[in-house]
Amino acid sequence: MTSSGEDGADFARELTLTDITLLGVGAMIGGSVFVLTGLAAGEAGPALVLAFALNGIITIFTAMTYAELGSAIPEPGGGYLWVRTALGRSQAFISGWMSWFAHAVAGSLYVLTFGSFVTLILTAYFELTLGLSDVQLQKGFAVLATAAFTYVNYRGTKETSFAENVVTILQLVVIVVVIAAGFRVAVSSPQVTISNLEPFTPNGAGGVFLAMGLTFIAFEGYEIIVQSGREVINPRENVPKAVFYSMLIVVTLYILIGIVMLGAITVTPDLIQTAQATDSIGGTTIPDLPANPAVWQVVGHLGEFGLAQAVGQLLPYGTLIILLTGILSSLAALNATTFSSSRVGYALGHDHVFPESFSRIHTENQTPYISVVLSGALIAVMAVSLPLAQVAAATDLMFLLLFLQVNYSMIKIRRELGEELTYGYLAPWFPYVPMIGIGTKLLLAVYFFNYSPLAWAIAVGWIGSGVVVFWVYSRGRIRRTEVPETRALVEERAIQERPYQVLVPIDKPENAERLVDIASAIARRNDGELLLTTIVTMPVQTPIERGGERVSEEREMLADAMQYAPDDIPAHRSVTVGRTPGRSIVDLTRRYDSDMVVLGWRGRRKRITSAMLGSTIDHVVENAPCDVIVAKTAGPVVPQSILVPTDGGPHATYAEQVGGTLASEYDADLTLLNVATSDRDDAETFVRDRRALLERVGVESETAVVSDGDVAHAIVEYAEENNVDTIVAGAAQAGLVPQTLFGDIAEDVGERFGEEVLMVRKYRFIRSAVVRWAHKWFARRPSPEGRSESFQSINAPEEDDSADSDERQN
């Protein structure tokens, strides 16, 4: 067990796999199965069963996203933390703001269920009113339940998990007994069951979609599971397991409950009379029953009491049993949502967007006690003041919007941070799983407007108020209390500064000399300077300012690298701390307006992960607003023979310039090579024209043409036969959906050639932005075998020479 002070960030790890599975089950079954099934049956009819099944199917895609991110970043805050990591501060605040409100409103649903069921038992079975109206009793018991479970959460996770386990196990036992009794009736009277389930979709597909939207809150318990990650034993393994175990249990039980509730009971005069006399707390207008109502119409009219009255036909004292179980279930769900809401509040406070008090940890109980108390107060206020059904609908809507953000965040986190994180679970079929999650949640959210325009109004109003809070309060607090995501810990600049700058990130001492040599040659050619940096990476959960603890060894490595900078080139150095190397390098290029980045590469493409050359290189090449050179080099090299394969495209032309610069710097031989896949005479003419262009700027070169269908093989073979020691290859002229970062040809050459290979990419603002977007969403990643099936000819014609020319001018 860990211990923490008043403002500490550590919780005690006491929750087991069973604890958090039951936590999720309790949240998903909770009051929802007893309250919302009746309301939803009135919208979908017997197709309520289909609505439950479809909700389970569309939810599993987001559940996989939560399982992956919950195993990789098992921290309080869940979706808020992930959105912050992927999408930035403003988007993260809105997600946290919605999540905090949504969990609290869900809690108000559960406490009102508790109050309603307790009131019905007291008035119907014991004729006790305590001198109060039904509404006053309902609200009063709701406030008492909120206070009790706020205290339970205040006391700590041990007491919380014990109470949760007891309540959840009791409700599961009762639900299983009810299902067994219902199936006993259905088997003995199959014709009644079949009759009750016909017509299956009385309100059509629209009724099914409305029921899905109304009951979606019942399937968000996995979001609560990931909130507990920091308090779970072995969270990387247990959090994903709990997500899937709880989903399997809950979806199965909901489908079976739907079948029992609508298929195993009979419409009787007493049931109709009870339905007509029922005063639902839902806050919605229920249409009058027809002359000969179907089962689903009666159950829908009963509202939150629909299941309880239905079970009264299946078991002796069945209604009372369900009411008592509903009380237990609503308390279990209240406990889970109070737990989760307080953890979201903690994350917002710890992240400096809420007051600091939200992040304080109790010295004995190891709980974020102020966040717990304030979340409980929010639940109580909404339970007393807001119409239940409409706010519950708004809660569904905000969970849908939150899940949209989380699914998109998963795509960005996997692509940009994949190698920096340790996963206990990886969702399959990336990125299609989160994309399906986005599409299904968006469609359901839009269609939900048909059920409750007021829900959209409440959601938009809450989100709008969150925007105001962020800009008026949180944004300024962030600036006052937190350091930037990328920060220079040690910065030493030369006296002289020049208009052209080459940024050289150093990560290994053995390749520092060669990277500095390459960068120096480019800088000298452009009357430029060098900026050498090393990146200290800090996990997303660790304050960025703690990077200063590791500055000494990085500073020493930079000092060693500085000795390789020639005297005539001004050189600066900076030890930088950031979340990931790739992002930090891109931030530096923007901050210092760098013109080029020179990166080292190990010379092997990725085979399994979604990264191509490595997550750092991938991110820099795709996002840096400057030219990029990726160098595969084994250490110090003095080139004697430089080969530049060229097709005349903008990247190849830039490769010619880089090759010419290095040839002049080292007095090396330079050869321009074209691989002819069709007319050899045209290729001969082409390379002679390219040589003439270099001669105009004082660079001498030779030319060569070889014919081969495998361009990369031809380049490597020519280099090996002619004792070439350095190849400078430009990125391929790809379409808007590139296969790889530099193209198969350049990357294949980099892997196959045993000596030095420089892959260069010329930055072009408009085209780079479009290609970057297409690349993130649609590019085909290397297969496990490591190769794409197609090749591009290196002397392929330009896609649009005039467009490229205009872009360069712009």
C-alpha positions in Angstrom: 0.0 0.0 0.0 1.2 3.5 -0.8 0.8 6.5 1.3 0.3 10.1 0.4 0.2 13.5 1.9 -2.6 16.0 1.7 -1.8 16.9 -1.8 -0.3 13.7 -2.9 -1.2 11.8 -6.1 -1.0 8.2 -4.9 -4.0 6.0 -4.0 -3.9 2.7 -2.1 -4.0 -0.3 -4.5 -6.6 -2.6 -3.1 -9.1 -3.4 -5.8 -9.0 -6.8 -7.4 -10.4 -8.0 -10.7 -13.6 -9.2 -9.0 -14.0 -5.8 -7.3 -13.8 -3.8 -10.4 -15.9 -6.3 -12.5 -18.6 -6.0 -9.9 -18.2 -2.2 -9.8 -18.9 -2.1 -13.6 -21.8 -4.6 -13.4 -23.3 -2.7 -10.5 -23.1 0.6 -12.5 -24.5 -0.9 -15.7 -27.4 -2.9 -14.1 -27.9 -0.4 -11.2 -31.2 1.4 -11.3 -31.3 1.3 -15.1 -32.6 -2.2 -15.5 -35.5 -1.4 -13.1 -36.2 2.2 -14.2 -35.4 2.4 -17.9 -36.6 -1.0 -19.2 -40.2 0.0 -18.7 -39.8 3.4 -20.3 -37.9 1.9 -23.2 -40.5 -0.8 -23.7 -43.0 1.9 -24.3 -40.9 3.1 -27.2 -39.7 -0.1 -28.9 -42.3 -2.7 -27.9 -41.0 -6.3 -27.9 -38.0 -5.0 -30.0 -36.7 -3.8 -26.7 -34.7 -7.0 -26.7 -33.2 -6.0 -30.1 -32.4 -2.5 -28.7 -30.5 -4.1 -25.8 -28.6 -6.4 -28.2 -27.7 -3.6 -30.6 -26.6 -1.4 -27.8 -24.3 -4.2 -26.6 -22.9 -4.5 -30.1 -22.2 -0.8 -30.8 -20.9 -0.4 -27.2 -18.3 -3.2 -27.6 -16.4 -1.1 -30.1 -15.9 1.7 -27.5 -15.4 -0.8 -24.8 -12.4 -2.1 -26.7 -11.1 1.4 -26.9 -11.5 1.9 -23.2 -9.9 -1.5 -22.5 -6.8 -0.5 -24.5 -6.4 3.0 -23.1 -7.3 1.9 -19.6 -4.6 -0.7 -19.7 -2.0 1.7 -21.2 -2.8 4.7 -19.0 -4.5 3.4 -15.8 -5.0 6.8 -14.2 -7.9 8.6 -12.5 -9.8 10.7 -15.1 -10.2 8.0 -17.8 -11.6 9.6 -20.9 -10.6 13.1 -19.8 -7.0 12.2 -19.4 -6.9 10.4 -22.8 -8.6 13.3 -24.6 -6.1 15.7 -23.0 -3.2 13.6 -24.2 -4.5 13.3 -27.8 -6.5 16.5 -28.4 -5.2 19.1 -26.1 -6.4 21.2 -23.2 -9.6 22.8 -24.4 -11.1 19.5 -25.8 -10.0 17.7 -22.7 -11.7 20.2 -20.4 -15.0 19.8 -22.3 -14.7 16.1 -22.1 -14.0 16.2 -18.3 -16.8 18.8 -17.8 -19.3 16.5 -19.6 -18.0 13.4 -17.8 -18.3 15.0 -14.4 -21.8 16.2 -15.1 -22.9 13.0 -16.8 -21.8 10.8 -13.9 -23.5 13.1 -11.4 -26.7 13.1 -13.4 -26.6 9.3 -13.6 -26.2 9.3 -9.8 -29.3 11.5 -9.5 -31.2 9.0 -11.6 -30.2 6.2 -9.2 -31.0 8.1 -6.0 -34.4 9.1 -7.4 -35.0 5.5 -8.2 -34.2 4.6 -4.7 -36.5 7.3 -3.3 -39.3 6.3 -5.6 -39.1 2.6 -4.7 -38.8 3.3 -1.0 -41.8 5.6 -1.1 -43.9 3.1 -3.0 -43.1 0.4 -0.4 -44.0 2.7 2.5 -47.2 4.0 1.0 -48.5 0.8 -0.7 -47.5 -1.8 1.8 -47.4 0.0 5.1 -49.6 3.1 4.4 -46.9 5.4 5.9 -46.6 8.9 4.5 -44.8 10.6 7.4 -47.0 13.6 6.7 -45.3 14.3 3.4 -46.3 14.0 -0.2 -45.0 11.3 -2.4 -42.7 13.7 -4.2 -41.3 15.0 -1.0 -40.7 11.5 0.3 -38.9 10.6 -3.0 -36.7 13.6 -2.9 -36.0 13.3 0.9 -34.9 9.6 0.6 -32.8 10.5 -2.5 -30.9 13.1 -0.5 -30.3 10.7 2.4 -29.0 8.0 0.1 -26.6 10.5 -1.5 -25.3 11.5 1.8 -24.8 7.9 2.9 -22.8 6.9 -0.2 -20.9 10.1 -0.3 -19.6 9.1 3.2 -18.9 5.5 2.0 -16.7 6.9 -0.8 -15.1 9.4 1.5 -14.0 6.5 3.8 -12.0 4.9 1.0 -11.9 2.2 -1.7 -11.9 -0.7 0.7 -15.2 0.2 2.2 -16.5 1.3 -1.2 -15.6 -2.0 -2.9 -17.0 -4.1 -0.1 -20.4 -2.3 -0.2 -20.4 -2.5 -3.9 -19.7 -6.2 -4.0 -22.4 -7.0 -1.4 -25.1 -5.0 -3.2 -24.2 -6.2 -6.7 -24.1 -9.9 -5.7 -27.5 -9.6 -4.0 -29.1 -7.9 -7.1 -27.5 -10.5 -9.4 -29.0 -13.3 -7.3 -32.5 -11.8 -7.5 -32.3 -11.0 -11.2 -31.2 -14.6 -12.0 -34.2 -15.9 -9.9 -36.6 -13.6 -11.8 -35.2 -14.7 -15.1 -35.6 -18.4 -14.1 -39.2 -17.8 -13.0 -40.0 -16.0 -16.2 -38.6 -18.7 -18.4 -40.5 -21.3 -16.4 -43.7 -19.4 -17.3 -42.7 -19.0 -20.9 -41.9 -22.7 -21.4 -45.2 -23.7 -19.8 -47.2 -21.2 -22.0 -45.3 -20.7 -25.2 -48.3 -19.4 -27.1 -48.7 -16.5 -24.6 -45.0 -15.6 -25.0 -45.2 -15.7 -28.8 -48.4 -13.6 -28.8 -46.8 -11.0 -26.4 -43.9 -10.6 -28.8 -46.0 -9.9 -31.8 -45.7 -7.5 -33.6 -42.1 -7.4 -32.8 -41.5 -3.7 -33.9 -44.8 -1.9 -33.4 -43.2 1.5 -33.7 -40.7 0.5 -36.4 -37.0 1.1 -36.5 -37.5 4.5 -35.0 -38.8 3.0 -31.8 -35.8 0.7 -31.6 -33.4 3.7 -32.0 -35.2 5.7 -29.4 -35.1 2.8 -26.9 -31.3 2.4 -27.7 -30.7 6.1 -26.9 -32.8 6.0 -23.8 -31.1 2.9 -22.3 -27.6 3.7 -23.5 -26.7 4.9 -20.0 -27.1 1.3 -18.9 -24.0 0.3 -20.9 -21.5 2.9 -19.8 -20.3 1.1 -16.7 -16.9 0.2 -18.2 -16.1 3.9 -18.2 -16.3 3.7 -14.4 -14.0 0.7 -14.3 -11.2 2.6 -15.9 -11.6 5.4 -13.4 -10.4 3.0 -10.7 -7.2 2.1 -12.6 -4.9 3.6 -10.0 -6.5 1.7 -7.2 -6.5 -1.7 -8.9 -4.0 -4.5 -8.4 -2.2 -5.1 -11.7 -4.3 -2.6 -13.7 -2.8 -3.3 -17.1 -4.2 -6.9 -17.0 -7.2 -6.5 -14.8 -8.8 -3.4 -16.2 -9.3 -4.8 -19.7 -10.6 -8.1 -18.3 -13.1 -6.3 -16.1 -14.4 -4.3 -19.0 -15.2 -7.4 -21.1 -16.4 -9.6 -18.2 -18.8 -6.9 -17.1 -20.1 -6.2 -20.6 -20.7 -9.9 -21.2 -22.7 -10.3 -18.0 -24.7 -7.2 -18.4 -25.7 -7.5 -22.1 -26.8 -11.1 -21.4 -28.9 -10.2 -18.4 -30.6 -7.2 -20.1 -31.6 -9.3 -23.1 -33.0 -12.0 -20.8 -34.8 -9.5 -18.6 -36.4 -7.9 -21.7 -37.7 -11.3 -22.8 -39.1 -12.1 -19.4 -40.7 -8.7 -18.9 -42.5 -8.6 -22.2 -42.9 -12.3 -23.0 -43.9 -14.0 -19.8 -46.7 -11.9 -18.3 -50.4 -11.4 -19.1 -52.4 -8.2 -19.4 -55.1 -8.3 -16.7 -57.7 -5.8 -15.6 -55.8 -5.3 -12.3 -52.5 -4.6 -14.2 -54.3 -2.1 -16.5 -55.8 -0.4 -13.5 -52.5 -0.2 -11.8 -50.9 1.3 -14.9 -53.6 3.9 -15.2 -53.2 4.9 -11.6 -49.4 5.0 -11.6 -47.7 8.4 -11.3 -44.3 8.0 -12.8 -41.4 10.2 -11.7 -40.0 10.3 -15.2 -41.2 13.7 -16.0 -42.5 12.7 -19.4 -46.0 12.7 -20.8 -47.3 9.1 -21.2 -50.2 8.6 -23.7 -53.4 7.0 -22.5 -53.7 3.3 -22.9 -55.9 2.0 -25.8 -59.0 -0.2 -25.2 -57.1 -3.5 -25.5 -53.5 -2.6 -24.7 -50.6 -4.9 -25.6 -48.1 -5.9 -22.9 -45.5 -3.5 -24.0 -48.0 -0.6 -23.9 -49.0 -1.4 -20.3 -45.4 -1.8 -19.2 -44.4 1.5 -20.9 -47.3 3.2 -19.1 -46.0 1.9 -15.8 -42.7 3.6 -16.4 -40.1 2.9 -13.8 -42.5 0.4 -12.1 -43.0 -1.6 -15.2 -40.6 -4.4 -14.3 -41.7 -4.6 -10.7 -45.4 -5.0 -11.7 -44.5 -7.6 -14.3 -42.5 -9.7 -11.9 -45.5 -9.6 -9.5 -47.1 -12.1 -11.9 -44.1 -14.4 -11.9 -43.2 -14.7 -8.2 -45.0 -14.5 -4.9 -44.4 -11.0 -3.6 -42.6 -10.5 -6.9 -43.3 -6.7 -7.0 -42.0 -6.2 -3.5 -38.9 -8.3 -4.3 -38.1 -6.2 -7.4 -38.7 -3.0 -5.5 -36.3 -4.1 -2.8 -33.8 -5.3 -5.4 -34.2 -2.0 -7.3 -33.4 -0.2 -4.1 -30.2 -2.3 -3.7 -29.3 -1.9 -7.4 -29.8 1.9 -7.4 -27.5 2.1 -4.3 -24.9 0.0 -6.1 -25.1 2.2 -9.2 -25.1 5.4 -7.0 -21.9 4.1 -5.3 -20.2 3.5 -8.6 -21.2 6.8 -10.1 -20.2 8.7 -7.0 -16.8 6.9 -7.2 -16.4 7.8 -10.8 -17.6 11.4 -10.7 -15.2 12.1 -7.8 -12.3 10.6 -9.8 -13.1 12.9 -12.8 -13.2 15.8 -10.4 -9.9 14.7 -9.0 -8.3 14.6 -12.4 -9.6 18.0 -13.3 -8.2 19.5 -10.1 -4.9 17.6 -10.5 -4.7 19.0 -14.0 -5.1 22.6 -12.8 -8.4 23.3 -14.6 -10.5 22.9 -11.4 -9.5 24.4 -8.1 -6.5 22.7 -6.4 -8.7 21.4 -3.6 -10.3 18.9 -5.9 -7.0 17.0 -6.1 -6.3 16.7 -2.4 -5.9 13.2 -1.1 -7.0 12.3 2.5 -4.0 11.3 4.5 -5.7 8.3 6.2 -8.4 7.2 3.7 -6.3 7.8 0.6 -9.3 9.2 -1.3 -9.8 12.5 -3.1 -12.2 13.5 -0.3 -13.0 17.1 -1.4 -13.9 15.9 -4.9 -16.0 13.1 -3.3 -18.0 15.6 -1.2 -18.5 18.1 -4.0 -19.6 15.3 -6.5 -22.1 14.1 -3.9 -23.4 17.6 -3.5 -23.9 17.9 -7.2 -25.8 14.6 -7.3 -28.1 15.7 -4.5 -28.8 19.1 -6.0 -29.8 17.7 -9.4 -31.8 14.9 -7.8 -33.9 17.6 -6.0 -34.2 20.1 -8.8 -34.2 18.5 -12.2 -36.8 16.4 -14.2 -35.5 12.8 -14.1 -36.2 11.5 -17.6 -35.1 14.5 -19.5 -31.8 14.9 -17.6 -31.2 11.2 -17.9 -31.6 11.6 -21.6 -29.1 14.5 -21.5 -26.7 12.2 -19.7 -27.0 9.6 -22.4 -26.3 12.2 -25.0 -23.2 13.5 -23.2 -21.9 10.0 -22.8 -22.3 9.6 -26.5 -20.4 12.8 -27.2 -17.7 11.8 -24.7 -17.2 8.4 -26.3 -16.9 10.2 -29.7 -13.9 12.1 -28.3 -12.4 9.1 -26.7 -12.6 6.9 -29.8 -10.8 9.6 -31.9 -8.3 10.1 -29.1 -7.5 6.3 -29.2 -6.6 6.7 -32.9 -4.2 9.5 -32.2 -2.6 8.0 -29.1 -2.0 4.6 -30.8 -0.4 6.4 -33.8 1.7 9.0 -31.9 2.4 7.3 -28.5 2.2 3.6 -29.4 5.8 2.8 -28.6 6.0 4.9 -25.5 3.2 3.1 -23.7 2.9 -0.3 -22.2 -0.3 -2.0 -23.1 -2.1 -4.8 -21.3 -4.6 -5.1 -24.2 -4.6 -3.9 -27.9 -7.8 -3.5 -29.7 -7.9 -5.5 -33.0 -8.5 -4.1 -36.5 -7.0 -0.7 -35.9 -8.2 2.0 -36.8 -11.6 0.5 -37.8 -12.8 -0.3 -34.3 -12.6 3.3 -33.0 -13.9 4.6 -36.4 -17.0 2.3 -36.1 -17.4 3.5 -32.5 -17.3 7.1 -33.7 -19.9 6.5 -36.5 -22.4 4.6 -34.4 -22.3 7.0 -31.5 -22.7 10.0 -33.8 -25.7 8.4 -35.5 -27.4 7.5 -32.2 -26.7 11.0 -30.8 -28.2 12.7 -33.8 -31.3 10.5 -33.8 -31.8 11.0 -30.1 -33.0 14.5 -30.9 -36.3 12.9 -31.9 -36.8 11.6 -28.4 -35.8 14.6 -26.4 -35.0 18.0 -27.9 -34.7 19.2 -24.3 -31.9 16.7 -23.7 -30.0 18.4 -26.5 -30.8 21.8 -25.0 -29.5 20.7 -21.6 -26.4 19.1 -23.1 -25.6 22.2 -25.3 -26.2 24.5 -22.3 -23.9 22.5 -20.1 -21.2 22.3 -22.7 -21.6 26.0 -23.4 -21.2 26.8 -19.7 -18.1 24.6 -19.7 -16.6 26.7 -22.6 -17.2 29.8 -20.6 -15.6 28.3 -17.4 -12.6 27.2 -19.4 -11.9 30.6 -21.0 -12.7 32.7 -17.9 -11.1 30.5 -15.2 -9.3 27.3 -16.3 -7.2 28.7 -19.1 -5.7 31.4 -16.9 -5.1 28.9 -14.1 -3.2 26.6 -16.4 -0.9 29.4 -17.4 -0.3 30.4 -13.8 0.3 26.9 -12.4 1.7 24.7 -15.1 4.8 24.6 -17.2 4.5 23.9 -21.0 4.2 20.4 -22.4 7.6 20.9 -24.0 10.1 22.9 -22.0 13.8 23.8 -22.3 15.5 22.7 -19.1 18.9 24.0 -20.0 19.5 26.3 -22.9 22.8 27.7 -24.1 23.0 29.9 -27.2 25.9 31.2 -29.1 26.3 35.0 -29.5 25.9 34.9 -33.2 22.5 33.9 -34.8 21.9 33.3 -38.4 18.7 33.2 -40.5 18.9 29.4 -41.4 18.8 26.8 -38.6 19.3 23.0 -38.6 17.8 21.2 -35.6 19.7 18.0 -34.6 18.1 15.8 -32.0 20.7 13.6 -30.3 19.5 10.4 -28.7 22.7 8.2 -29.0 26.3 9.3 -28.5 27.5 6.9 -31.2 25.7 8.7 -34.1 26.1 12.2 -32.8 29.3 13.0 -34.7 27.8 12.0 -38.1 24.5 13.8 -37.6 26.3 17.0 -36.6 28.6 16.6 -39.7 25.6 16.3 -42.0 23.8 19.2 -40.4 27.0 21.4 -40.4 27.4 20.9 -44.2 23.8 21.9 -44.8 24.1 24.9 -42.4 27.3 26.1 -44.1 25.8 25.9 -47.5 22.9 28.1 -46.3 24.8 30.4 -44.1 23.1 28.8 -41.1 23.5 27.6 -37.5 22.9 24.4 -35.5 20.6 23.7 -32.6 21.5 20.5 -30.8 19.0 19.0 -28.4 18.2 16.0 -26.4 14.7 15.0 -25.2 13.9 14.0 -21.7 10.5 12.2 -21.9 8.1 12.2 -19.0 5.0 10.0 -18.8 1.6 11.7 -19.2 0.8 11.1 -15.5 4.1 12.7 -14.3 4.4 16.5 -13.8 6.5 17.9 -16.6 8.7 19.9 -14.2 10.1 16.7 -12.7 12.2 16.3 -15.9 14.8 18.4 -14.3 15.9 15.4 -12.2 17.4 13.8 -15.3 19.1 16.8 -16.9 22.7 16.1 -15.9 23.3 13.0 -18.1 21.6 14.6 -21.1 23.6 17.8 -20.7 26.8 15.8 -20.7 25.8 14.0 -23.9 25.1 17.3 -25.5 28.4 18.7 -24.4 30.1 15.8 -26.1 28.2 16.3 -29.3 29.0 20.1 -29.3 32.7 19.3 -29.9 31.8 18.0 -33.4 30.4 21.3 -34.5 33.0 23.2 -36.7 34.2 26.6 -35.5 32.7 28.5 -38.4 29.1 27.3 -37.6 27.3 28.9 -34.7 26.0 26.0 -32.5 23.4 26.2 -29.7 22.3 23.4 -27.4 19.1 22.8 -25.4 18.0 20.0 -23.1 14.3 19.6 -23.6 11.6 17.9 -21.6 8.4 16.8 -23.1 5.8 14.0 -23.2 7.2 12.2 -26.3 10.3 12.8 -28.4 8.3 13.3 -31.6 6.0 15.9 -30.3 8.8 17.7 -28.5 11.0 17.9 -31.7 8.0 19.3 -33.7 7.4 21.8 -31.0 11.0 22.9 -31.1 10.9 23.4 -34.9 7.9 25.7 -34.5 9.4 27.5 -31.5 12.7 28.2 -33.1 11.5 28.4 -36.6 13.9 25.7 -37.7 14.5 25.2 -41.4 15.6 21.5 -41.3 15.6 18.6 -38.9 18.3 15.9 -39.1 17.3 12.6 -37.4 19.1 9.3 -36.9 17.4 6.0 -37.9 18.3 2.5 -37.0 17.8 1.3 -40.6 14.8 -1.1 -40.1 11.2 -0.5 -40.7 8.6 -1.6 -38.2 6.9 -4.9 -38.8 4.1 -5.3 -36.3 3.2 -1.9 -34.8 1.4 0.8 -36.8 4.6 3.0 -36.8 6.7 2.8 -40.0 10.2 3.9 -39.1 9.5 4.4 -35.4 7.0 6.6 -33.6 9.4 9.5 -33.2 10.5 9.6 -36.8 7.0 9.1 -38.1 5.6 12.0 -36.1 8.4 14.4 -37.1 8.3 13.5 -40.8 4.5 13.9 -40.9 4.2 17.0 -38.8 7.4 19.1 -38.8 6.9 22.4 -40.7 10.4 22.2 -42.2 12.6 20.0 -44.4 13.6 16.6 -42.9 16.7 14.3 -43.4 16.5 10.9 -41.8 20.0 9.4 -41.8 20.9 5.7 -41.4 24.5 5.8 -40.3 26.8 3.6 -38.2 29.0 6.5 -37.0 31.6 8.9 -38.5 31.8 8.7 -42.3 33.8 10.6 -44.8 31.9 10.0 -48.0 34.0 9.4 -51.1 31.2 8.4 -53.5 27.7 9.7 -53.3 24.7 8.3 -55.3 21.5 10.3 -55.8 18.6 8.4 -57.4 16.4 11.0 -59.1 13.1 11.3 -60.9 12.9 15.1 -61.0 10.2 15.4 -58.4 10.5 18.1 -55.6 11.9 15.6 -53.1 14.3 14.1 -55.6 15.4 17.6 -56.6 16.0 18.4 -53.0 18.0 15.2 -52.7 20.2 16.4 -55.6 20.9 19.6 -53.7 21.7 17.7 -50.5 23.9 15.3 -52.4 25.7 18.2 -54.1 26.3 19.9 -50.8 27.8 16.8 -49.3 29.9 16.2 -52.4 31.3 19.7 -52.2 31.9 19.5 -48.4 33.9 16.2 -48.6 35.3 16.6 -52.2 33.4 13.3 -53.0 32.3 11.9 -56.4 28.6 12.5 -57.1 26.5 10.3 -59.4 22.9 11.0 -60.5 21.1 7.7 -61.2 17.8 7.1 -63.0 16.2 3.6 -63.1 14.5 3.3 -66.4 11.4 1.1 -66.3 10.4 2.0 -69.9 12.3 4.1 -72.5 16.0 4.2 -71.8 16.8 7.0 -74.2 14.4 9.3 -72.3 16.1 8.4 -69.1 19.5 9.3 -70.6 18.3 12.6 -71.6 16.6 13.2 -68.3 19.8 12.7 -66.2 21.9 14.8 -68.5 19.5 17.7 -68.0 19.7 17.2 -64.2 23.5 17.2 -64.3 23.4 20.5 -66.3 21.2 22.1 -63.6 23.8 21.1 -60.9 26.7 22.4 -63.0 25.0 25.9 -63.0 25.5 26.1 -59.2 29.0 24.8 -59.4 28.5 21.1 -58.6 30.1 18.5 -60.8 28.5 15.1 -61.2 28.4 11.9 -63.3 25.2 10.3 -64.6 24.1 6.7 -64.9 21.0 4.8 -66.1 20.0 1.3 -65.4 17.0 -0.7 -66.5 15.1 -2.7 -64.0 11.5 -3.3 -62.9 12.5 -3.4 -59.2 13.7 0.1 -58.6 15.0 -0.3 -55.1 17.0 -3.4 -56.0 18.5 -1.6 -59.0 19.7 1.3 -56.8 21.3 -1.0 -54.2 22.9 -3.2 -56.8 24.4 -0.2 -58.6 25.7 1.2 -55.3 27.3 -2.0 -54.3 28.9 -2.6 -57.7 30.4 0.9 -57.8 31.7 1.2 -54.3 29.2 3.9 -53.3 29.4 4.7 -49.6 26.4 7.2 -49.3 23.0 7.2 -51.0 20.8 10.3 -50.8 17.2 9.3 -51.7 14.3 11.7 -51.9 10.8 10.7 -50.9 8.7 9.2 -53.7 6.2 11.2 -55.6 3.2 9.6 -53.9 -0.5 10.4 -54.3 -2.7 11.8 -51.5 -2.8 8.3 -49.9 0.9 7.5 -49.5 2.0 3.9 -48.8 4.8 4.8 -46.5 6.5 7.9 -45.2 9.2 8.2 -47.8 7.8 5.7 -50.3 8.7 2.0 -50.6 11.7 2.7 -52.8 13.6 5.0 -50.4 12.8 2.9 -47.4 13.7 -0.4 -49.1 17.0 1.2 -50.1 17.5 2.3 -46.5 17.0 -1.3 -45.3 18.9 -3.1 -48.0 22.0 -1.0 -48.4 24.7 -1.7 -45.9 26.3 1.7 -45.9 25.0 5.2 -45.2 21.5 6.2 -46.5 20.0 9.7 -46.2 16.2 9.9 -46.9 15.1 13.5 -47.5 11.8 15.2 -47.7 11.1 18.8 -48.9 8.5 20.6 -46.9 5.6 22.0 -49.0 3.0 23.7 -46.9 -0.3 23.0 -48.6 0.5 19.5 -50.0 2.1 18.4 -46.7 -1.0 19.2 -44.7 -3.3 17.3 -47.1 -1.0 14.3 -47.4 -0.5 14.3 -43.6 -4.3 14.1 -43.0 -4.7 11.4 -45.6 -1.7 9.5 -44.3 -3.1 9.4 -40.8 -6.4 8.0 -41.8 -5.9 5.9 -44.9 -2.3 5.0 -45.5 -1.5 1.3 -45.7 1.0 0.3 -43.0 3.7 -2.3 -43.5 2.4 -5.8 -43.3 3.9 -8.2 -40.7 6.0 -9.5 -43.6 7.4 -6.0 -43.9 6.6 -5.2 -47.6 3.9 -3.6 -49.6 2.8 -5.4 -52.7 3.3 -2.5 -55.1 6.3 -0.5 -56.4 6.5 3.0 -57.8 8.9 3.9 -60.6 11.4 6.4 -59.6 11.2 8.1 -63.0 7.4 8.3 -62.9 6.0 11.5 -64.3 5.0 14.3 -62.1 1.4 14.3 -60.9 1.0 18.0 -61.4 4.1 20.0 -62.1 2.4 23.3 -62.3 0.7 22.7 -59.0 4.0 21.9 -57.3 5.6 24.9 -58.8 2.8 27.2 -57.7 3.0 25.7 -54.2 6.7 26.3 -53.9 6.2 29.9 -55.0 3.5 30.4 -52.4 
